Amino acid sequence: MRGYLDHLAVERGLAANTLASYRRDLARYTALLAGAGLTSLAQVRPAHVSEFAARLREGDDEHPPLAASSAARAVSAVRGLHRFAVRHGLTPADPAREVKPPTPPRRLPKAIDVADVARLLDAAGLGDGPLALRDRALLEFLYGTGARISEAVGCAVDDVDLDAGSALLRGKGGRGRVVPVGGYARRAAEAYLVRARPALASAGRGSGLLFLNSRGGPLSRQSAWAILRQAAERAQLTASVSPHTLRHSFATHLLDGGADVRAVQELLGHASVATTQVYTLVTVDKLREVYAASHPRAVG
């Protein structure tokens, strides 16, 4: 198990949070195998893997039932472990090959319309101090680039080229991608860099990150969440708004505007276009609404 996790960290470049989840999942799996009297992976049979998958969904005395998405992750970790063992000659066969992860229900991403995004961004910039300029720049950056919250707070000043209108984002697993920065986000970032960030930086120890807190240190994900929540409250948005809401809105508005799904995939940093295609379901719903309202024989 340690060899497999090292392989995921070094050769596959998985994020630390993902590795921690896999480590917990595999510790639970190996505890089940040990409880069944097994002493090596070579003794594992498909029934053992199926029992583990069933227990994930049902729960036991020590663990509550897992949602389909969490159970799917745990089964995937087990399948990967057995593939690794076969590939390295540790076991003669793969007992997990035929055990499929549970399929999580497809949830459509939540997006807010363009007018609500504008209200949210305007609410973030209320006030004259450096924090107001930072907050507006942060939210404009999130919506203007489609960045994950971790990518935004981890972005360095040197990663942003405002003259070229681009930014380097480092995504999951350390994968980097260059994305365009639109005019609104560029102007908000320029105002923040010139009129606000120097004052914030003077209170700290010289952090090179783009977004700083009031003490001059790196802005945390939790603080970025709080900034967004406060702006949503000031904008009186009734829908629940999270940093991912801006990312979803970014993708949905691009597709509504005619962008190709593969271009949106590159902008979002998805490894597979299948991940991006969930957004096309949102636009299909919108097309149905337009059709129902516009076509003379849509109803009846």
C-alpha positions as CSV (number, residue, x, y, z in Angstrom):
1,M,0.0,0.0,0.0
2,R,2.8,2.4,0.8
3,G,4.5,1.6,-2.5
4,Y,1.2,2.4,-4.4
5,L,0.7,5.7,-2.6
6,D,4.3,6.6,-3.3
7,H,3.7,5.8,-7.0
8,L,0.6,8.1,-7.0
9,A,2.5,10.9,-5.3
10,V,5.7,10.8,-7.4
11,E,4.7,9.4,-10.8
12,R,1.1,10.5,-11.0
13,G,1.4,13.7,-9.2
14,L,-1.8,13.4,-7.2
15,A,-2.7,16.3,-4.9
16,A,-2.1,16.0,-1.2
17,N,-5.8,16.0,-0.3
18,T,-6.5,13.2,-2.8
19,L,-3.6,11.1,-1.4
20,A,-4.9,11.6,2.1
21,S,-8.3,10.3,1.1
22,Y,-6.8,7.3,-0.7
23,R,-4.7,6.5,2.4
24,R,-7.8,6.5,4.6
25,D,-9.8,4.4,2.1
26,L,-7.0,1.8,1.7
27,A,-6.4,1.6,5.5
28,R,-10.1,0.8,5.9
29,Y,-9.8,-1.8,3.1
30,T,-6.7,-3.5,4.5
31,A,-8.3,-3.6,8.0
32,L,-11.3,-5.5,6.5
33,L,-9.0,-8.0,4.8
34,A,-7.0,-8.5,8.0
35,G,-10.3,-9.0,9.9
36,A,-11.1,-11.8,7.4
37,G,-7.8,-13.5,8.2
38,L,-6.0,-12.6,5.1
39,T,-2.3,-11.9,5.3
40,S,-1.4,-10.9,1.7
41,L,-3.0,-9.3,-1.3
42,A,-2.5,-12.6,-3.2
43,Q,-5.2,-14.1,-1.0
44,V,-7.9,-11.5,-1.9
45,R,-10.8,-12.8,-4.0
46,P,-13.5,-10.7,-5.8
47,A,-15.9,-11.5,-3.0
48,H,-13.7,-9.6,-0.6
49,V,-13.6,-6.5,-2.8
50,S,-17.4,-6.7,-3.4
51,E,-18.0,-7.0,0.4
52,F,-15.9,-3.9,0.9
53,A,-17.8,-2.0,-1.7
54,A,-21.1,-3.0,-0.1
55,R,-20.0,-2.0,3.4
56,L,-19.0,1.5,2.1
57,R,-22.6,2.2,1.2
58,E,-24.2,0.4,4.2
59,G,-21.8,1.6,6.9
60,D,-20.8,-0.4,10.0
61,D,-20.2,0.0,13.7
62,E,-17.1,2.3,13.1
63,H,-18.1,4.1,9.9
64,P,-21.3,5.8,8.7
65,P,-22.6,5.0,5.2
66,L,-20.8,6.9,2.4
67,A,-22.3,8.8,-0.4
68,A,-22.0,7.3,-3.8
69,S,-19.2,9.7,-4.8
70,S,-17.1,8.9,-1.7
71,A,-17.7,5.2,-2.1
72,A,-16.7,5.4,-5.8
73,R,-13.5,7.1,-4.8
74,A,-12.7,4.3,-2.2
75,V,-13.4,1.5,-4.7
76,S,-11.3,3.3,-7.3
77,A,-8.4,3.4,-4.8
78,V,-8.8,-0.3,-4.2
79,R,-8.9,-1.1,-7.9
80,G,-5.8,1.0,-8.4
81,L,-4.0,-0.9,-5.6
82,H,-4.7,-4.3,-7.2
83,R,-3.6,-3.1,-10.6
84,F,-0.4,-1.8,-9.2
85,A,0.2,-5.2,-7.4
86,V,-0.3,-7.2,-10.6
87,R,1.9,-4.8,-12.6
88,H,4.7,-5.2,-10.2
89,G,4.5,-8.9,-9.9
90,L,3.2,-8.9,-6.3
91,T,0.0,-10.8,-7.1
92,P,-0.8,-13.2,-10.0
93,A,-4.3,-11.8,-10.7
94,D,-6.5,-8.8,-10.1
95,P,-9.6,-9.6,-8.0
96,A,-11.0,-6.1,-8.2
97,R,-11.1,-5.9,-12.0
98,E,-14.8,-6.8,-12.2
99,V,-16.0,-4.8,-9.2
100,K,-17.3,-1.5,-10.5
101,P,-17.4,1.7,-8.4
102,P,-21.0,2.9,-7.7
103,T,-22.2,5.6,-10.1
104,P,-22.8,8.9,-8.3
105,P,-26.0,10.7,-9.4
106,R,-25.2,13.3,-12.0
107,R,-25.6,16.7,-10.5
108,L,-25.9,19.7,-12.7
109,P,-23.5,22.5,-11.7
110,K,-25.2,25.6,-10.3
111,A,-24.6,28.8,-12.1
112,I,-26.0,32.3,-11.7
113,D,-27.0,34.5,-14.6
114,V,-24.9,37.3,-16.0
115,A,-26.9,40.1,-14.3
116,D,-26.5,38.4,-10.8
117,V,-22.7,38.0,-11.5
118,A,-22.5,41.8,-12.2
119,R,-24.4,42.6,-9.0
120,L,-22.0,40.3,-7.0
121,L,-18.9,41.9,-8.5
122,D,-20.2,45.4,-7.9
123,A,-21.0,44.5,-4.3
124,A,-17.4,43.2,-3.7
125,G,-15.9,46.5,-4.6
126,L,-17.9,48.7,-2.2
127,G,-15.6,51.0,-0.2
128,D,-12.4,53.0,-0.9
129,G,-9.8,51.0,1.1
130,P,-7.3,48.5,-0.1
131,L,-9.4,45.5,1.0
132,A,-12.3,46.6,-1.3
133,L,-9.9,46.8,-4.2
134,R,-8.5,43.3,-3.4
135,D,-12.0,41.8,-3.0
136,R,-13.2,43.2,-6.3
137,A,-10.0,42.0,-8.0
138,L,-10.3,38.5,-6.5
139,L,-13.9,37.9,-7.6
140,E,-13.3,39.4,-11.0
141,F,-10.3,37.1,-11.3
142,L,-12.3,34.0,-10.3
143,Y,-15.1,34.8,-12.8
144,G,-12.9,36.1,-15.5
145,T,-10.5,33.1,-15.6
146,G,-12.7,30.2,-14.3
147,A,-10.0,29.5,-11.7
148,R,-10.6,27.2,-8.8
149,I,-10.3,29.0,-5.4
150,S,-7.1,27.2,-4.6
151,E,-5.6,28.3,-8.0
152,A,-6.6,31.9,-7.3
153,V,-5.1,32.2,-3.8
154,G,-2.1,30.2,-5.0
155,C,-1.4,32.5,-7.9
156,A,1.8,34.6,-7.7
157,V,2.3,38.1,-8.9
158,D,4.8,36.8,-11.4
159,D,2.2,34.4,-12.8
160,V,0.0,37.2,-14.1
161,D,0.9,39.2,-17.2
162,L,-1.6,42.0,-17.4
163,D,0.0,43.5,-20.6
164,A,-0.6,40.2,-22.4
165,G,-3.9,39.6,-20.6
166,S,-2.9,36.1,-19.3
167,A,-2.3,34.2,-16.1
168,L,-0.6,30.9,-15.2
169,L,-2.8,28.8,-13.0
170,R,-1.6,25.7,-11.2
171,G,-4.3,23.2,-10.9
172,K,-4.9,19.7,-9.4
173,G,-1.7,17.6,-9.3
174,G,0.4,20.6,-10.0
175,R,-0.7,20.8,-13.7
176,G,-0.3,24.3,-15.0
177,R,-2.3,26.1,-17.7
178,V,-2.2,29.6,-19.2
179,V,-5.6,31.3,-19.4
180,P,-6.7,34.6,-20.7
181,V,-7.6,37.4,-18.3
182,G,-10.5,39.5,-19.6
183,G,-10.6,43.3,-19.6
184,Y,-12.7,43.7,-16.4
185,A,-10.5,41.4,-14.4
186,R,-7.4,43.0,-15.8
187,R,-8.5,46.5,-14.8
188,A,-9.5,45.3,-11.4
189,A,-6.1,43.6,-10.9
190,E,-4.3,46.7,-12.1
191,A,-6.1,48.9,-9.6
192,Y,-5.4,46.4,-6.8
193,L,-1.7,46.0,-7.7
194,V,-1.1,49.7,-7.9
195,R,-3.3,51.2,-5.2
196,A,-3.8,48.4,-2.7
197,R,-1.3,45.5,-2.7
198,P,1.7,47.7,-1.7
199,A,0.0,48.8,1.4
200,L,-1.0,45.3,2.3
201,A,2.4,43.9,1.5
202,S,4.1,46.5,3.8
203,A,2.5,44.8,6.8
204,G,3.9,41.3,5.9
205,R,7.1,39.5,5.2
206,G,7.3,39.9,1.4
207,S,4.9,37.2,0.1
208,G,5.0,36.9,-3.7
209,L,1.4,35.7,-3.9
210,L,-1.0,37.9,-5.8
211,F,-3.8,38.1,-3.2
212,L,-2.8,39.1,0.4
213,N,-4.7,39.4,3.6
214,S,-4.8,42.5,5.9
215,R,-1.5,41.4,7.6
216,G,0.4,41.1,4.4
217,G,0.3,37.3,4.3
218,P,-1.2,34.9,1.8
219,L,-5.0,35.1,1.5
220,S,-6.4,31.7,2.7
221,R,-9.2,29.8,1.0
222,Q,-11.4,30.3,4.0
223,S,-10.9,34.1,3.8
224,A,-11.7,34.0,0.0
225,W,-14.9,32.2,0.8
226,A,-15.8,34.8,3.4
227,I,-15.2,37.6,0.9
228,L,-17.5,36.0,-1.6
229,R,-20.2,35.3,1.0
230,Q,-20.2,38.9,2.2
231,A,-20.4,40.2,-1.4
232,A,-23.4,37.8,-2.0
233,E,-25.1,39.1,1.1
234,R,-24.6,42.7,0.1
235,A,-25.9,41.9,-3.5
236,Q,-28.9,40.2,-1.9
237,L,-28.5,37.1,-3.9
238,T,-31.0,34.5,-2.8
239,A,-29.1,31.5,-4.4
240,S,-26.3,29.9,-2.6
241,V,-23.0,31.3,-4.0
242,S,-19.6,29.6,-3.6
243,P,-16.3,30.1,-5.4
244,H,-17.3,27.1,-7.5
245,T,-20.5,28.9,-8.4
246,L,-18.4,31.5,-10.2
247,R,-16.4,28.7,-12.0
248,H,-19.6,27.1,-13.1
249,S,-21.0,30.4,-14.2
250,F,-17.8,31.1,-16.2
251,A,-18.2,27.8,-18.1
252,T,-22.0,28.0,-18.6
253,H,-21.8,31.6,-19.9
254,L,-19.0,30.6,-22.3
255,L,-21.1,27.7,-23.7
256,D,-24.2,29.9,-23.9
257,G,-22.2,32.3,-25.9
258,G,-21.2,29.7,-28.4
259,A,-17.8,28.5,-27.1
260,D,-16.6,25.0,-28.1
261,V,-16.7,22.5,-25.3
262,R,-13.1,21.5,-25.9
263,A,-12.0,25.1,-25.5
264,V,-13.9,25.3,-22.2
265,Q,-12.2,22.1,-21.2
266,E,-8.8,23.7,-21.7
267,L,-9.8,26.9,-19.9
268,L,-11.1,24.9,-16.9
269,G,-8.1,22.6,-16.8
270,H,-10.2,19.4,-16.9
271,A,-8.1,16.3,-17.8
272,S,-11.0,14.8,-19.7
273,V,-13.7,16.5,-21.9
274,A,-16.2,14.1,-20.2
275,T,-15.9,16.2,-17.0
276,T,-16.7,19.4,-19.0
277,Q,-19.6,17.9,-20.8
278,V,-21.8,18.1,-17.7
279,Y,-22.1,21.9,-18.5
280,T,-23.7,21.1,-21.9
281,L,-26.6,19.6,-20.0
282,V,-27.2,23.1,-18.5
283,T,-27.3,24.7,-21.9
284,V,-29.6,22.0,-23.3
285,D,-32.1,22.9,-20.6
286,K,-31.8,26.5,-21.7
287,L,-32.4,25.5,-25.3
288,R,-35.5,23.6,-24.3
289,E,-36.8,26.7,-22.5
290,V,-36.2,28.9,-25.6
291,Y,-37.8,26.3,-27.8
292,A,-40.9,26.0,-25.6
293,A,-41.3,29.7,-25.5
294,S,-40.6,30.4,-29.2
295,H,-41.7,27.5,-31.4
296,P,-45.3,27.8,-32.6
297,R,-45.9,24.0,-32.2
298,A,-43.8,23.4,-29.1
299,V,-46.9,23.1,-26.8
300,G,-50.1,21.2,-27.5
